[in-house]
Amino acid sequence: MEEDTFSETMIELEVISQTTEIIGDWKVQSTEVKPPIPLENSNKMFLGIDPGTTNLGIAKIDFGRVHLWKVNFPRHKNPIERMLLTKTILNHFIHAYKYKNYVTIEGASYGDVYRQVELAEVRAACIWWAMDKGVEPIIAQPTEIRKKVFGNGTVKGKEIWKDKISGDEADALVCAYFSVLVN
C-alpha cells in the first residue's frame, strides 16, 4: 500500500446500523459504518459531501465513528432556495465545531454536462456553510479524490459498496477520507 492512499484497506465496509426516516419533505437514509480506516487523531472532524440537486450525500468521521446520510429532497427551480436548502440540510446533520474540521466537496466531473450549473450552486452553498462554521473546505475532482483514496482514479466507492450503502453515501465517504489524507 502506498503511504498516501488507503487502497485495498478501504474495500471492506461493515454496516453497524441503517435507518430511513422522513423529515418534512426530506427522505433520509442514515447509516453508521465501522471506520474502514481507524483514525488515531480524534481532535479533528473530517467531512465529505457529494452534492446533488435532489440528493445530498454527507459523511462525517468523528471520534472514531463514521456516520453517513443520503438526503433526498424536492428539486427547487430557484437557485437561492437550492442554496438555502443545502445549508439547512448541512446544519441539521453536522454539529460540534470545537476543534479543527475539514470538508471535501466533490467537484465537477469534466465528462458530465447534466445540471452542472445547478450543482455549482449547491457546491457554493456547501462552501458558504463550511466558511460560516469555520470548517476548511476543499473542492476536488472525483477522479483526483478516488486516486488519492484508492490509489486508482477509476475505482468507485459506489460500485464497491453498492450492496451496503447508497451511491451518494459512498461518494461522500470517499470525500471524507480524502480530507483525512490531505490534512
C-alpha positions in Angstrom: 0.0 0.0 0.0 1.3 3.5 -0.9 1.9 5.7 2.1 -0.6 8.4 0.9 -3.5 6.2 -0.1 -5.8 3.7 1.6 -6.3 1.5 -1.5 -7.2 -2.1 -0.5 -7.9 -1.4 3.1 -11.0 0.7 2.1 -12.7 -2.1 0.3 -14.2 -3.8 3.4 -17.1 -1.9 4.8 -19.1 -3.1 7.8 -22.5 -1.5 8.3 -23.4 -1.1 12.0 -26.9 0.4 11.6 -29.1 1.8 8.8 -32.4 3.5 9.0 -34.7 5.5 6.8 -36.9 8.3 8.0 -39.0 11.2 6.7 -38.1 14.7 8.0 -40.6 17.1 6.5 -40.2 16.7 2.7 -36.8 15.0 3.0 -36.3 11.3 2.9 -33.2 10.5 4.9 -31.2 7.3 4.9 -28.9 7.3 7.9 -26.0 4.8 8.1 -23.3 4.2 10.7 -20.4 2.1 9.5 -17.3 0.7 11.2 -14.4 3.0 10.0 -12.7 1.3 7.1 -9.5 3.0 8.3 -9.5 3.9 12.0 -8.1 7.3 12.8 -5.6 7.9 15.6 -6.2 11.6 15.9 -9.6 12.4 17.5 -9.3 16.1 17.7 -10.4 16.6 14.1 -13.6 16.0 12.3 -13.5 15.0 8.6 -16.5 15.6 6.4 -17.3 14.6 2.8 -20.1 16.0 0.7 -21.5 14.6 -2.6 -23.6 17.5 -3.9 -26.7 17.0 -5.9 -29.9 18.8 -7.0 -32.2 16.2 -5.4 -29.9 14.0 -3.3 -27.1 15.1 -1.0 -24.6 12.6 0.4 -22.9 13.5 3.7 -20.2 11.6 5.5 -18.8 12.5 9.0 -15.7 10.9 10.5 -15.6 11.9 14.1 -14.4 10.4 17.4 -13.7 7.0 15.7 -17.2 6.8 14.3 -18.4 7.1 10.7 -21.9 8.5 10.0 -23.4 8.7 6.5 -26.5 10.3 5.3 -28.3 10.3 1.9 -30.9 13.1 1.9 -33.4 13.1 -0.9 -35.3 16.4 -1.3 -37.5 18.1 -3.8 -35.7 20.0 -6.6 -36.2 23.7 -6.4 -36.0 25.8 -9.6 -34.9 28.9 -7.7 -31.1 28.9 -7.1 -31.5 30.8 -3.8 -33.9 28.3 -2.5 -31.5 25.5 -3.5 -28.6 27.2 -1.7 -30.6 27.9 1.4 -31.9 24.3 1.5 -28.4 22.9 1.2 -27.2 25.0 4.2 -30.3 23.9 6.1 -29.6 20.2 5.5 -26.0 20.5 6.4 -26.9 22.4 9.6 -29.4 19.7 10.5 -26.8 16.8 10.3 -23.4 18.3 11.2 -22.8 19.7 14.7 -19.8 20.3 17.0 -17.2 22.8 15.8 -15.0 22.9 18.8 -11.8 21.8 17.0 -10.2 21.8 13.6 -12.6 20.5 10.9 -12.2 19.7 7.2 -14.7 19.1 4.4 -14.1 17.8 0.9 -16.8 18.7 -1.6 -16.9 16.6 -4.7 -16.2 18.9 -7.7 -17.5 18.7 -11.2 -16.7 15.7 -13.3 -15.4 17.1 -16.6 -17.2 14.5 -18.6 -20.6 15.3 -17.1 -22.8 18.1 -18.6 -26.0 17.2 -16.6 -27.2 20.1 -14.4 -23.6 21.4 -13.8 -24.8 25.0 -13.2 -27.2 23.8 -10.5 -24.5 21.6 -9.0 -22.1 24.6 -8.9 -24.7 26.5 -6.9 -25.0 23.6 -4.5 -21.2 23.4 -4.1 -21.2 27.2 -3.5 -23.8 26.7 -0.7 -21.6 23.9 0.8 -18.6 26.3 0.8 -20.7 29.1 2.3 -21.9 26.7 5.0 -18.3 25.5 5.7 -16.9 29.0 6.0 -19.8 30.1 8.3 -18.9 27.2 10.6 -15.1 27.6 10.4 -14.7 24.3 8.5 -11.9 24.3 6.0 -13.4 23.4 2.6 -11.7 21.7 -0.3 -13.2 21.0 -3.7 -11.6 18.2 -5.7 -12.5 16.4 -8.9 -14.0 12.9 -8.5 -11.0 11.1 -10.2 -8.5 13.1 -8.0 -10.4 12.0 -4.9 -10.6 8.3 -5.9 -6.9 8.2 -7.0 -5.8 9.6 -3.6 -8.1 7.3 -1.5 -8.0 4.1 -3.6 -4.7 4.6 -5.5 -6.7 4.4 -8.7 -9.0 7.1 -10.2 -11.3 4.6 -11.8 -12.2 2.7 -8.6 -15.6 4.0 -7.4 -16.8 3.5 -3.8 -20.4 3.4 -5.0 -19.6 0.4 -7.1 -17.5 -1.4 -4.4 -20.1 -0.8 -1.6 -23.3 -0.9 -3.7 -24.8 -3.7 -1.6 -24.1 -1.9 1.6 -24.7 1.9 1.3 -26.2 4.3 -1.3 -24.0 5.8 -4.1 -24.4 9.2 -2.5 -23.2 8.0 0.9 -20.3 6.1 -0.8 -19.1 9.2 -2.7 -19.4 11.3 0.5 -17.4 8.7 2.4 -14.6 8.7 -0.1 -14.6 12.5 0.0 -14.3 12.4 3.8 -11.3 10.1 3.6 -9.7 12.4 1.0 -10.0 15.1 3.7 -8.1 12.8 6.0 -5.3 12.2 3.5 -4.7 15.8 2.5 -4.9 17.3 6.0 
